[in-house]
Amino acid sequence: MSKLSSSLKALIAAPYARPNTLPASPHARSVYEALRSEASGKNVGTPAWLTLSTAATMTMNSPEGLAQIYEIATEKSKDKAQSVQTAELMREVGLKCIGFNGVPRTINCLGAFRSSLPSEIVSGLSTQPTRNSSPKNINDILNRGSALWTSIYRPFDSKLFSKLADSHPDLPIFIVNHEYGALFADPPELGHQIRPGAKIGRVLTSVVAVACLRAQTGVGPQVTSHVFGLRKAFEDESFKAEGESKVEGGEWLASEEGNTWLLEAIDRIVEALGEGRGSSFAPGIDKVKEKL
């Protein structure tokens, strides 16, 4: 196989192209700690603040931030099973981030996150996949995707599907079948003894969406859609459908006050990790280059 020249390697690794993941400053840790404290004061449980913090940090491409979140979430726990479950939830959130941030950041962040975990936690993580598709389960996957799509976008779900199809006939097909069905909707076997892991659920999936999209910037209409999607989880009572677990503080997060806190919490994470430069999702190579 041919080799890359030293000049080409240098171009790929040029600082102005921001080729590396984002470090986490001590200030970022203080923000995570503050969010944990605020969440507790507002009766928002650990899964909710953990989900929003993980998703925003994944979007910012900061494995060091993920390690800080895990340490903060488990520092008072002496229960190995609970610490494993914390790691499971964080990596399941990271997987769902693919649908909003793309594959590369999830690959980099989850790989580095695993490397940061204590060996006894790594050994306890589930190793069985839950999203294999086959002729036996494909209809179930498609049905889950359609149901989640409807829950989030009703009463405009059909209208939105048609509008996306005008852009490209396969666009809504891919989104509903392969993102909502195969990724965003939890496989029913996930979280059970034969398929351990963390089941995110309807409410926290909307939190993942809001956190990723808000941290990206530039996608205000989608942020709006998923804020409404969070609210609709309680309006249509899909939050308590079969297989769903209660999300402590979830109904408050779906309120006007809760929406505001959620968005501002994400902004604070972006501000801390970006050290005042904003989101790292698409900062613009030329602009960054001019400053160096």
Backbone as CSV, one residue per row, in Angstrom:
resi,resn,N_x,N_y,N_z,CA_x,CA_y,CA_z,C_x,C_y,C_z
1,MET,0.845,-1.193,0.000,0.000,0.000,0.000,0.880,1.242,0.000
2,SER,0.478,2.264,-0.745,1.267,3.479,-0.828,1.287,4.201,0.514
3,LYS,2.325,4.993,0.738,2.470,5.741,1.981,2.174,7.219,1.746
4,LEU,1.734,7.874,2.814,1.505,9.308,2.736,2.826,10.040,2.920
5,SER,3.030,11.080,2.137,4.251,11.873,2.278,4.219,12.645,3.590
6,SER,5.390,13.053,4.036,5.470,13.809,5.288,4.721,15.131,5.174
7,SER,4.745,15.743,4.007,4.046,17.024,3.829,2.531,16.834,3.888
8,LEU,2.042,15.708,3.325,0.609,15.441,3.364,0.163,15.120,4.790
9,LYS,0.987,14.354,5.505,0.686,14.075,6.916,0.624,15.369,7.726
10,ALA,1.546,16.284,7.454,1.572,17.557,8.171,0.332,18.377,7.853
11,LEU,-0.122,18.312,6.592,-1.322,19.053,6.209,-2.554,18.502,6.916
12,ILE,-2.648,17.180,6.983,-3.775,16.556,7.675,-3.788,16.950,9.146
13,ALA,-2.605,17.026,9.747,-2.477,17.326,11.184,-2.297,18.807,11.474
14,ALA,-2.491,19.664,10.483,-2.290,21.102,10.686,-3.182,21.616,11.813
15,PRO,-2.629,22.403,12.723,-3.412,22.887,13.873,-4.669,23.645,13.471
16,TYR,-4.604,24.424,12.364,-5.767,25.213,11.990,-6.941,24.348,11.538
17,ALA,-6.677,23.071,11.204,-7.750,22.153,10.813,-8.377,21.458,12.019
18,ARG,-7.852,21.743,13.175,-8.360,21.144,14.419,-8.550,19.627,14.272
19,PRO,-7.474,18.896,14.066,-7.597,17.465,13.796,-7.823,16.598,15.037
20,ASN,-7.660,17.186,16.206,-7.711,16.392,17.432,-8.990,16.649,18.230
21,THR,-9.241,15.739,19.166,-10.384,15.930,20.061,-10.114,17.110,20.984
22,LEU,-11.167,17.561,21.644,-11.077,18.770,22.462,-10.739,18.421,23.906
23,PRO,-9.724,19.055,24.480,-9.424,18.817,25.902,-10.485,19.458,26.781
24,ALA,-10.530,19.026,28.015,-11.484,19.581,28.971,-10.727,20.345,30.052
25,SER,-11.074,21.589,30.227,-10.400,22.423,31.215,-10.984,22.166,32.601
26,PRO,-10.275,22.595,33.665,-10.841,22.501,35.022,-12.179,23.229,35.130
27,HIS,-12.344,24.293,34.342,-13.611,25.028,34.351,-14.763,24.150,33.886
28,ALA,-14.490,23.280,32.915,-15.538,22.373,32.431,-16.010,21.469,33.559
29,ARG,-15.078,20.977,34.339,-15.456,20.109,35.457,-16.352,20.849,36.448
30,SER,-16.037,22.097,36.714,-16.863,22.862,37.652,-18.269,23.080,37.093
31,VAL,-18.387,23.186,35.777,-19.707,23.330,35.156,-20.508,22.039,35.313
32,TYR,-19.866,20.905,35.067,-20.548,19.621,35.243,-21.010,19.447,36.697
33,GLU,-20.130,19.813,37.621,-20.485,19.687,39.044,-21.662,20.596,39.399
34,ALA,-21.657,21.795,38.845,-22.749,22.725,39.109,-24.066,22.199,38.545
35,LEU,-24.006,21.608,37.362,-25.216,21.063,36.750,-25.766,19.900,37.566
36,ARG,-24.868,19.064,38.073,-25.319,17.967,38.928,-26.028,18.515,40.163
37,SER,-25.452,19.540,40.771,-26.039,20.127,41.970,-27.381,20.788,41.659
38,GLU,-27.435,21.527,40.565,-28.682,22.188,40.177,-29.766,21.164,39.878
39,ALA,-29.385,20.113,39.161,-30.360,19.071,38.819,-30.961,18.469,40.079
40,SER,-30.116,18.193,41.064,-30.596,17.628,42.314,-31.568,18.582,43.001
41,GLY,-31.242,19.872,42.980,-32.104,20.863,43.610,-33.448,21.023,42.916
42,LYS,-33.497,20.640,41.642,-34.732,20.744,40.875,-35.435,19.392,40.756
43,ASN,-34.953,18.408,41.541,-35.515,17.051,41.522,-35.390,16.394,40.156
44,VAL,-34.316,16.720,39.464,-33.981,16.065,38.192,-32.944,14.987,38.503
45,GLY,-33.256,13.760,38.152,-32.395,12.634,38.512,-31.100,12.568,37.725
46,THR,-30.215,11.710,38.193,-28.908,11.547,37.554,-29.012,11.186,36.074
47,PRO,-29.874,10.257,35.654,-29.921,9.916,34.221,-30.163,11.118,33.315
48,ALA,-30.978,12.069,33.761,-31.297,13.216,32.907,-30.104,14.153,32.750
49,TRP,-29.471,14.561,33.873,-28.338,15.478,33.733,-27.142,14.773,33.103
50,LEU,-27.032,13.480,33.362,-25.956,12.697,32.756,-26.147,12.626,31.242
51,THR,-27.383,12.451,30.800,-27.676,12.363,29.370,-27.397,13.681,28.660
52,LEU,-27.889,14.781,29.214,-27.679,16.068,28.538,-26.199,16.433,28.509
53,SER,-25.480,16.156,29.598,-24.052,16.484,29.663,-23.251,15.623,28.696
54,THR,-23.578,14.348,28.631,-22.863,13.437,27.732,-23.096,13.813,26.278
55,ALA,-24.339,14.066,25.907,-24.649,14.380,24.511,-23.998,15.684,24.070
56,ALA,-24.057,16.705,24.920,-23.427,17.982,24.568,-21.913,17.826,24.459
57,THR,-21.332,17.043,25.342,-19.879,16.839,25.340,-19.442,16.001,24.150
58,MET,-20.245,15.013,23.761,-19.965,14.250,22.546,-19.970,15.167,21.332
59,THR,-20.923,16.064,21.272,-21.015,17.001,20.155,-19.785,17.896,20.107
60,MET,-19.286,18.262,21.263,-18.088,19.089,21.346,-16.804,18.288,21.126
61,ASN,-16.929,16.963,21.002,-15.791,16.102,20.662,-14.736,16.089,21.762
62,SER,-15.203,15.914,23.017,-14.276,15.986,24.147,-14.312,14.722,25.001
63,PRO,-13.494,13.725,24.683,-13.414,12.533,25.537,-12.997,12.859,26.960
64,GLU,-12.139,13.858,27.138,-11.733,14.247,28.489,-12.939,14.743,29.281
65,GLY,-13.841,15.431,28.605,-15.058,15.875,29.261,-15.914,14.702,29.695
66,LEU,-15.995,13.670,28.855,-16.756,12.474,29.214,-16.163,11.820,30.463
67,ALA,-14.842,11.762,30.523,-14.188,11.167,31.699,-14.508,11.965,32.957
68,GLN,-14.556,13.287,32.841,-14.901,14.123,33.994,-16.339,13.860,34.432
69,ILE,-17.253,13.762,33.462,-18.655,13.499,33.789,-18.785,12.178,34.538
70,TYR,-18.114,11.149,34.041,-18.189,9.838,34.685,-17.657,9.902,36.116
71,GLU,-16.538,10.571,36.300,-15.951,10.683,37.643,-16.900,11.392,38.596
72,ILE,-17.531,12.463,38.130,-18.450,13.222,38.973,-19.679,12.385,39.308
73,ALA,-20.171,11.642,38.328,-21.385,10.849,38.531,-21.171,9.659,39.453
74,THR,-19.931,9.194,39.560,-19.669,7.974,40.338,-18.805,8.202,41.564
75,GLU,-18.396,9.438,41.834,-17.418,9.677,42.897,-17.935,9.309,44.290
76,LYS,-19.244,9.324,44.471,-19.806,8.991,45.783,-20.348,7.567,45.838
77,SER,-20.163,6.830,44.779,-20.719,5.477,44.715,-19.630,4.432,44.964
78,LYS,-19.943,3.478,45.817,-19.042,2.345,46.038,-19.639,1.073,45.442
79,ASP,-20.708,1.250,44.674,-21.418,0.135,44.064,-20.918,-0.050,42.636
80,LYS,-20.193,-1.130,42.391,-19.631,-1.370,41.064,-20.729,-1.468,40.017
81,ALA,-21.815,-2.141,40.337,-22.900,-2.320,39.368,-23.471,-0.966,38.952
82,GLN,-23.602,-0.059,39.899,-24.127,1.267,39.582,-23.139,2.042,38.712
83,SER,-21.858,1.902,38.998,-20.843,2.584,38.191,-20.807,2.025,36.771
84,VAL,-20.972,0.717,36.634,-21.043,0.108,35.303,-22.255,0.644,34.555
85,GLN,-23.386,0.753,35.250,-24.599,1.247,34.613,-24.450,2.693,34.168
86,THR,-23.703,3.487,34.924,-23.428,4.867,34.523,-22.656,4.888,33.211
87,ALA,-21.628,4.048,33.119,-20.845,3.964,31.884,-21.700,3.450,30.731
88,GLU,-22.576,2.497,31.018,-23.458,1.960,29.977,-24.379,3.045,29.436
89,LEU,-24.952,3.840,30.346,-25.847,4.904,29.895,-25.092,5.916,29.034
90,MET,-23.900,6.291,29.450,-23.128,7.276,28.713,-22.765,6.779,27.319
91,ARG,-22.399,5.518,27.196,-22.027,5.050,25.854,-23.253,4.794,24.976
92,GLU,-24.409,4.494,25.588,-25.634,4.373,24.796,-26.066,5.744,24.276
93,VAL,-25.925,6.766,25.112,-26.161,8.137,24.644,-25.212,8.453,23.493
94,GLY,-23.942,8.083,23.669,-22.955,8.335,22.628,-23.305,7.663,21.314
95,LEU,-23.860,6.470,21.395,-24.271,5.769,20.180,-25.387,6.536,19.478
96,LYS,-26.376,6.997,20.245,-27.488,7.731,19.636,-27.040,9.065,19.056
97,CYS,-25.924,9.589,19.530,-25.408,10.837,18.981,-25.028,10.703,17.505
98,ILE,-24.813,9.488,17.034,-24.494,9.266,15.620,-25.543,9.916,14.733
99,GLY,-26.810,9.780,15.122,-27.894,10.302,14.294,-27.909,11.811,14.178
100,PHE,-27.205,12.508,15.069,-27.177,13.974,15.039,-25.799,14.516,14.690
101,ASN,-24.742,13.856,15.159,-23.386,14.367,14.979,-22.574,13.621,13.937
102,GLY,-23.046,12.452,13.503,-22.271,11.632,12.591,-21.440,10.582,13.310
103,VAL,-20.918,9.648,12.548,-20.183,8.506,13.100,-18.826,8.869,13.690
104,PRO,-18.007,9.714,13.043,-16.628,9.901,13.511,-16.490,10.347,14.958
105,ARG,-17.283,11.311,15.404,-17.138,11.779,16.785,-17.517,10.688,17.780
106,THR,-18.518,9.901,17.445,-18.879,8.802,18.345,-17.762,7.769,18.403
107,ILE,-17.153,7.448,17.269,-16.033,6.494,17.267,-14.905,6.997,18.167
108,ASN,-14.490,8.239,17.946,-13.362,8.783,18.702,-13.672,8.914,20.190
109,CYS,-14.855,9.470,20.495,-15.179,9.741,21.893,-15.432,8.460,22.681
110,LEU,-16.186,7.528,22.118,-16.473,6.297,22.854,-15.225,5.434,23.021
111,GLY,-14.341,5.445,22.032,-13.093,4.687,22.169,-12.230,5.241,23.284
112,ALA,-12.088,6.564,23.295,-11.284,7.202,24.340,-11.962,7.085,25.700
113,PHE,-13.282,7.162,25.713,-14.019,7.030,26.978,-13.781,5.659,27.593
114,ARG,-13.857,4.625,26.793,-13.616,3.268,27.300,-12.207,3.162,27.876
115,SER,-11.242,3.756,27.199,-9.858,3.689,27.668,-9.665,4.418,28.989
116,SER,-10.545,5.383,29.281,-10.410,6.157,30.515,-11.033,5.457,31.718
117,LEU,-11.825,4.423,31.478,-12.541,3.766,32.568,-11.645,2.786,33.324
118,PRO,-11.866,2.593,34.614,-11.131,1.571,35.370,-11.368,0.199,34.772
119,SER,-10.378,-0.667,34.856,-10.465,-1.993,34.232,-11.632,-2.809,34.774
120,GLU,-11.938,-2.644,36.077,-13.036,-3.434,36.645,-14.395,-2.974,36.110
121,ILE,-14.482,-1.722,35.659,-15.722,-1.233,35.047,-15.806,-1.730,33.607
122,VAL,-14.705,-1.657,32.905,-14.671,-2.143,31.515,-15.070,-3.600,31.447
123,SER,-14.586,-4.396,32.386,-14.889,-5.835,32.378,-16.367,-6.107,32.632
124,GLY,-17.081,-5.131,33.198,-18.496,-5.316,33.482,-19.420,-4.819,32.392
125,LEU,-18.866,-4.159,31.369,-19.701,-3.625,30.296,-20.245,-4.741,29.415
126,SER,-21.455,-4.530,28.910,-22.070,-5.529,28.036,-21.300,-5.637,26.722
127,THR,-21.274,-6.833,26.170,-20.556,-7.083,24.920,-21.464,-7.642,23.834
128,GLN,-22.748,-7.793,24.147,-23.688,-8.360,23.173,-24.404,-7.245,22.410
129,PRO,-24.367,-7.256,21.088,-25.085,-6.237,20.316,-26.593,-6.415,20.435
130,THR,-27.316,-5.329,20.280,-28.779,-5.384,20.369,-29.451,-4.842,19.110
131,ARG,-28.684,-4.418,18.132,-29.273,-3.791,16.954,-29.018,-4.562,15.664
132,ASN,-28.764,-5.845,15.761,-28.674,-6.658,14.557,-30.047,-6.710,13.892
133,SER,-30.077,-6.531,12.589,-31.341,-6.648,11.857,-31.360,-7.962,11.081
134,SER,-32.556,-8.514,10.937,-32.721,-9.792,10.246,-34.134,-9.841,9.669
135,PRO,-34.406,-10.799,8.797,-35.778,-10.925,8.271,-36.815,-11.095,9.376
136,LYS,-36.387,-11.641,10.519,-37.338,-11.882,11.607,-37.725,-10.607,12.359
137,ASN,-36.810,-9.632,12.435,-37.108,-8.454,13.256,-37.231,-7.156,12.471
138,ILE,-37.064,-7.206,11.151,-37.028,-5.960,10.379,-38.343,-5.196,10.471
139,ASN,-39.468,-5.905,10.469,-40.754,-5.201,10.570,-40.916,-4.512,11.918
140,ASP,-40.410,-5.145,12.976,-40.467,-4.531,14.299,-39.626,-3.253,14.334
141,ILE,-38.461,-3.290,13.701,-37.589,-2.111,13.643,-38.290,-0.975,12.901
142,LEU,-38.896,-1.293,11.761,-39.591,-0.273,10.979,-40.773,0.299,11.746
143,ASN,-41.493,-0.550,12.438,-42.650,-0.086,13.218,-42.221,0.815,14.371
144,ARG,-41.117,0.464,15.042,-40.619,1.315,16.127,-40.207,2.682,15.600
145,GLY,-39.570,2.693,14.439,-39.156,3.963,13.854,-40.337,4.840,13.496
146,SER,-41.340,4.248,12.892,-42.527,5.000,12.507,-43.263,5.544,13.732
147,ALA,-43.350,4.724,14.780,-44.044,5.148,15.993,-43.311,6.298,16.676
148,LEU,-41.987,6.229,16.733,-41.210,7.294,17.369,-41.298,8.573,16.548
149,TRP,-41.215,8.448,15.239,-41.337,9.603,14.344,-42.676,10.315,14.578
150,THR,-43.744,9.541,14.635,-45.077,10.109,14.840,-45.184,10.781,16.202
151,SER,-44.635,10.140,17.229,-44.703,10.692,18.573,-44.009,12.043,18.663
152,ILE,-42.887,12.187,17.981,-42.097,13.414,18.069,-42.675,14.537,17.210
153,TYR,-43.187,14.204,16.034,-43.559,15.252,15.075,-45.063,15.462,14.866
154,ARG,-45.903,14.617,15.485,-47.337,14.814,15.275,-47.747,16.233,15.678
155,PRO,-48.718,16.878,15.042,-49.546,16.364,13.947,-48.972,16.643,12.568
156,PHE,-47.664,16.962,12.519,-47.043,17.317,11.245,-46.155,16.204,10.692
157,ASP,-46.255,14.990,11.259,-45.353,13.917,10.868,-45.461,13.560,9.394
158,SER,-46.680,13.421,8.882,-46.869,13.065,7.460,-46.430,14.211,6.552
159,LYS,-46.757,15.439,6.951,-46.382,16.610,6.164,-44.858,16.746,6.094
160,LEU,-44.186,16.535,7.215,-42.724,16.626,7.243,-42.099,15.524,6.399
161,PHE,-42.652,14.311,6.483,-42.150,13.194,5.681,-42.201,13.561,4.197
162,SER,-43.306,14.113,3.759,-43.471,14.481,2.349,-42.518,15.605,1.951
163,LYS,-42.346,16.571,2.847,-41.439,17.686,2.557,-39.997,17.187,2.399
164,LEU,-39.578,16.276,3.258,-38.238,15.715,3.142,-38.078,14.920,1.855
165,ALA,-39.142,14.232,1.456,-39.096,13.443,0.222,-38.943,14.328,-1.002
166,ASP,-39.427,15.587,-0.919,-39.232,16.517,-2.027,-37.751,16.826,-2.221
167,SER,-37.006,16.841,-1.126,-35.568,17.109,-1.214,-34.833,15.923,-1.828
168,HIS,-35.211,14.733,-1.382,-34.676,13.473,-1.942,-35.617,12.366,-1.505
169,PRO,-36.079,11.524,-2.439,-37.083,10.516,-2.069,-36.628,9.539,-1.009
170,ASP,-35.316,9.359,-0.869,-34.817,8.416,0.135,-34.506,9.074,1.472
171,LEU,-34.553,10.412,1.521,-34.190,11.100,2.761,-35.099,10.717,3.928
172,PRO,-36.416,10.828,3.809,-37.251,10.435,4.961,-37.235,8.933,5.212
173,ILE,-37.043,8.145,4.159,-36.965,6.693,4.324,-35.775,6.342,5.200
174,PHE,-34.626,6.921,4.875,-33.426,6.642,5.667,-33.599,7.119,7.099
175,ILE,-34.112,8.336,7.274,-34.247,8.900,8.619,-35.172,8.049,9.487
176,VAL,-36.364,7.750,8.979,-37.349,7.040,9.790,-36.942,5.585,10.021
177,ASN,-36.492,4.907,8.974,-36.176,3.478,9.101,-34.854,3.220,9.797
178,HIS,-33.829,3.954,9.408,-32.484,3.607,9.872,-32.005,4.439,11.055
179,GLU,-32.518,5.648,11.212,-32.144,6.430,12.390,-33.180,6.258,13.500
180,TYR,-34.433,6.552,13.194,-35.456,6.415,14.230,-35.715,4.949,14.574
181,GLY,-35.778,4.090,13.587,-36.076,2.686,13.848,-34.900,1.895,14.394
182,ALA,-33.773,1.980,13.706,-32.627,1.135,14.064,-31.729,1.735,15.135
183,LEU,-31.834,3.069,15.361,-30.910,3.704,16.301,-31.618,4.391,17.461
184,PHE,-32.506,5.331,17.174,-33.109,6.121,18.246,-34.089,5.324,19.105
185,ALA,-34.908,4.498,18.481,-35.857,3.675,19.240,-35.092,2.538,19.913
186,ASP,-35.306,2.350,21.204,-34.564,1.326,21.936,-35.016,-0.077,21.531
187,PRO,-34.071,-0.971,21.244,-34.439,-2.376,21.029,-35.098,-2.923,22.294
188,PRO,-36.196,-3.660,22.176,-36.915,-4.110,23.371,-36.089,-5.010,24.286
189,GLU,-35.114,-5.725,23.715,-34.319,-6.633,24.546,-33.212,-5.912,25.315
190,LEU,-32.950,-4.647,24.976,-31.883,-3.905,25.644,-32.232,-3.673,27.108
191,GLY,-31.245,-3.895,27.980,-31.442,-3.661,29.403,-31.915,-4.868,30.176
192,HIS,-32.158,-5.974,29.470,-32.558,-7.194,30.156,-31.332,-8.061,30.428
193,GLN,-31.530,-9.121,31.159,-30.405,-9.949,31.601,-29.620,-10.524,30.428
194,ILE,-30.324,-10.950,29.382,-29.613,-11.550,28.250,-28.965,-10.494,27.365
195,ARG,-29.430,-9.243,27.461,-28.845,-8.142,26.708,-28.691,-6.945,27.645
196,PRO,-27.722,-7.016,28.558,-27.551,-5.917,29.512,-27.108,-4.640,28.806
197,GLY,-27.166,-3.561,29.505,-26.816,-2.268,28.926,-27.765,-1.224,29.467
198,ALA,-27.752,-0.056,28.880,-28.610,1.033,29.344,-29.667,1.334,28.295
199,LYS,-30.904,1.345,28.725,-32.010,1.686,27.847,-32.341,3.152,28.069
200,ILE,-32.185,3.975,27.046,-32.334,5.416,27.201,-33.796,5.822,27.354
201,GLY,-34.654,5.303,26.492,-36.075,5.605,26.607,-36.503,6.832,25.823
202,ARG,-37.802,6.986,25.724,-38.406,8.038,24.892,-38.012,9.438,25.348
203,VAL,-38.114,9.716,26.636,-37.865,11.070,27.149,-36.402,11.460,26.977
204,LEU,-35.497,10.600,27.412,-34.076,10.944,27.350,-33.545,10.946,25.920
205,THR,-34.196,10.216,25.009,-33.805,10.299,23.599,-34.055,11.702,23.071
206,SER,-35.159,12.311,23.486,-35.410,13.705,23.100,-34.391,14.649,23.728
207,VAL,-33.967,14.353,24.954,-32.928,15.166,25.599,-31.622,15.058,24.813
208,VAL,-31.276,13.855,24.353,-30.088,13.672,23.516,-30.181,14.556,22.276
209,ALA,-31.332,14.535,21.626,-31.525,15.311,20.399,-31.339,16.804,20.651
210,VAL,-31.988,17.316,21.687,-31.889,18.740,21.991,-30.448,19.116,22.321
211,ALA,-29.772,18.288,23.114,-28.399,18.600,23.528,-27.444,18.625,22.341
212,CYS,-27.531,17.616,21.490,-26.641,17.559,20.321,-26.878,18.745,19.385
213,LEU,-28.124,19.000,19.068,-28.447,20.022,18.084,-28.150,21.419,18.603
214,ARG,-28.444,21.661,19.875,-28.132,22.963,20.467,-26.626,23.200,20.483
215,ALA,-25.858,22.159,20.813,-24.397,22.298,20.886,-23.757,22.453,19.510
216,GLN,-24.434,21.982,18.473,-23.905,22.146,17.118,-23.939,23.597,16.672
217,THR,-25.049,24.261,16.948,-25.420,25.575,16.422,-25.804,25.450,14.947
218,GLY,-26.561,26.420,14.467,-26.927,26.464,13.061,-28.132,25.635,12.665
219,VAL,-28.763,24.975,13.651,-29.893,24.098,13.336,-31.079,24.414,14.253
220,GLY,-31.404,25.698,14.354,-32.487,26.135,15.223,-33.822,25.459,14.976
221,PRO,-34.232,25.267,13.706,-35.515,24.599,13.469,-35.576,23.187,14.048
222,GLN,-34.451,22.484,13.972,-34.414,21.123,14.521,-34.411,21.144,16.048
223,VAL,-33.761,22.125,16.639,-33.812,22.260,18.095,-35.261,22.472,18.532
224,THR,-35.945,23.355,17.829,-37.355,23.622,18.138,-38.189,22.353,18.032
225,SER,-37.983,21.591,16.962,-38.752,20.363,16.755,-38.562,19.377,17.894
226,HIS,-37.335,19.263,18.377,-37.075,18.261,19.410,-37.410,18.769,20.813
227,VAL,-37.460,20.083,21.000,-38.023,20.604,22.252,-39.507,20.237,22.303
228,PHE,-40.204,20.432,21.192,-41.601,20.003,21.131,-41.706,18.485,21.287
229,GLY,-40.736,17.757,20.700,-40.740,16.301,20.833,-40.639,15.849,22.271
230,LEU,-39.829,16.561,23.068,-39.723,16.268,24.494,-41.063,16.499,25.178
231,ARG,-41.710,17.587,24.852,-43.010,17.889,25.458,-44.064,16.835,25.067
232,LYS,-44.005,16.413,23.822,-45.018,15.477,23.328,-44.901,14.101,23.980
233,ALA,-43.722,13.778,24.506,-43.573,12.496,25.204,-44.532,12.414,26.377
234,PHE,-44.856,13.578,26.954,-45.778,13.611,28.081,-47.208,13.897,27.617
235,GLU,-47.338,14.633,26.527,-48.673,14.920,26.015,-49.362,13.661,25.499
236,ASP,-48.590,12.803,24.792,-49.204,11.578,24.254,-48.991,10.372,25.169
237,GLU,-48.343,10.623,26.302,-48.085,9.604,27.322,-47.190,8.462,26.830
238,SER,-46.398,8.730,25.782,-45.440,7.705,25.348,-44.337,7.521,26.380
239,PHE,-44.234,8.476,27.330,-43.223,8.354,28.385,-43.496,7.169,29.308
240,LYS,-44.740,6.696,29.313,-45.051,5.562,30.172,-45.546,4.357,29.375
241,ALA,-45.116,4.275,28.119,-45.449,3.116,27.302,-44.743,1.880,27.851
242,GLU,-45.142,0.727,27.386,-44.542,-0.526,27.849,-43.030,-0.507,27.623
243,GLY,-42.277,-0.861,28.640,-40.822,-0.902,28.550,-40.137,0.395,28.947
244,GLU,-40.917,1.476,29.135,-40.332,2.759,29.526,-40.137,2.816,31.038
245,SER,-39.061,3.468,31.463,-38.800,3.682,32.887,-39.054,5.141,33.224
246,LYS,-39.473,5.400,34.438,-39.735,6.779,34.865,-38.442,7.572,34.868
247,VAL,-38.491,8.761,34.300,-37.351,9.673,34.297,-37.599,10.737,35.353
248,GLU,-36.844,10.681,36.420,-37.018,11.640,37.503,-36.745,13.057,37.004
249,GLY,-37.742,13.917,37.096,-37.597,15.286,36.622,-37.931,15.460,35.156
250,GLY,-38.317,14.382,34.489,-38.588,14.451,33.054,-39.718,15.388,32.701
251,GLU,-40.798,15.334,33.471,-41.948,16.190,33.165,-41.599,17.661,33.381
252,TRP,-40.769,17.948,34.379,-40.330,19.328,34.589,-39.456,19.795,33.428
253,LEU,-38.565,18.921,32.935,-37.717,19.278,31.797,-38.549,19.595,30.562
254,ALA,-39.735,19.009,30.470,-40.620,19.252,29.331,-41.459,20.514,29.505
255,SER,-41.296,21.217,30.624,-42.036,22.449,30.875,-41.250,23.640,30.336
256,GLU,-41.881,24.804,30.341,-41.216,26.029,29.886,-39.950,26.295,30.707
257,GLU,-40.068,26.195,32.015,-38.919,26.428,32.892,-37.847,25.364,32.679
258,GLY,-38.284,24.126,32.547,-37.331,23.047,32.335,-36.635,23.140,30.994
259,ASN,-37.357,23.508,29.948,-36.748,23.708,28.626,-35.655,24.768,28.692
260,THR,-35.957,25.854,29.406,-34.982,26.943,29.527,-33.722,26.463,30.245
261,TRP,-33.895,25.753,31.352,-32.729,25.245,32.084,-31.923,24.284,31.215
262,LEU,-32.600,23.415,30.483,-31.929,22.439,29.627,-31.067,23.133,28.579
263,LEU,-31.631,24.097,27.870,-30.883,24.804,26.831,-29.710,25.586,27.416
264,GLU,-29.950,26.257,28.533,-28.871,27.033,29.145,-27.778,26.141,29.715
265,ALA,-28.156,24.943,30.189,-27.150,23.984,30.667,-26.239,23.556,29.527
266,ILE,-26.827,23.297,28.378,-26.040,22.913,27.200,-25.118,24.056,26.792
267,ASP,-25.650,25.283,26.808,-24.835,26.449,26.453,-23.618,26.571,27.374
268,ARG,-23.800,26.283,28.645,-22.700,26.399,29.600,-21.625,25.349,29.334
269,ILE,-22.038,24.168,28.932,-21.065,23.134,28.601,-20.265,23.539,27.359
270,VAL,-20.965,24.053,26.352,-20.293,24.509,25.130,-19.317,25.642,25.445
271,GLU,-19.754,26.567,26.267,-18.909,27.699,26.646,-17.662,27.229,27.388
272,ALA,-17.839,26.266,28.299,-16.700,25.788,29.094,-15.714,24.990,28.248
273,LEU,-16.225,24.060,27.455,-15.337,23.233,26.635,-14.713,24.032,25.493
274,GLY,-15.481,24.967,24.954,-14.965,25.795,23.865,-14.126,26.959,24.338
275,GLU,-14.065,27.137,25.664,-13.294,28.229,26.278,-13.615,29.564,25.622
276,GLY,-14.910,29.791,25.422,-15.358,31.070,24.895,-15.361,31.175,23.382
277,ARG,-14.896,30.128,22.686,-14.843,30.173,21.216,-16.079,29.571,20.569
278,GLY,-17.022,29.101,21.393,-18.231,28.518,20.845,-18.071,27.047,20.514
279,SER,-18.977,26.535,19.702,-19.001,25.113,19.382,-17.800,24.699,18.549
280,SER,-17.328,23.493,18.787,-16.241,22.929,17.980,-16.787,22.110,16.822
281,PHE,-18.127,22.071,16.669,-18.716,21.184,15.672,-18.336,21.590,14.256
282,ALA,-18.384,22.881,13.954,-18.007,23.349,12.618,-17.494,24.781,12.724
283,PRO,-16.301,24.981,13.291,-15.825,26.326,13.573,-15.371,27.106,12.341
284,GLY,-15.099,26.418,11.233,-14.624,27.106,10.049,-13.110,27.142,9.982
285,ILE,-12.525,26.379,9.067,-11.066,26.253,8.981,-10.409,27.587,8.662
286,ASP,-10.908,28.308,7.670,-10.254,29.537,7.244,-10.214,30.575,8.356
287,LYS,-11.312,30.713,9.069,-11.370,31.695,10.148,-10.375,31.363,11.243
288,VAL,-10.300,30.096,11.595,-9.352,29.666,12.616,-7.927,29.879,12.123
289,LYS,-7.675,29.565,10.862,-6.333,29.685,10.302,-5.835,31.124,10.361
290,GLU,-6.729,32.088,10.104,-6.353,33.492,10.102,-5.878,33.956,11.458
291,LYS,-6.353,33.306,12.530,-5.992,33.721,13.878,-4.647,33.169,14.320
292,LEU,-4.148,32.175,13.610,-2.887,31.518,14.025,-1.672,32.208,13.406
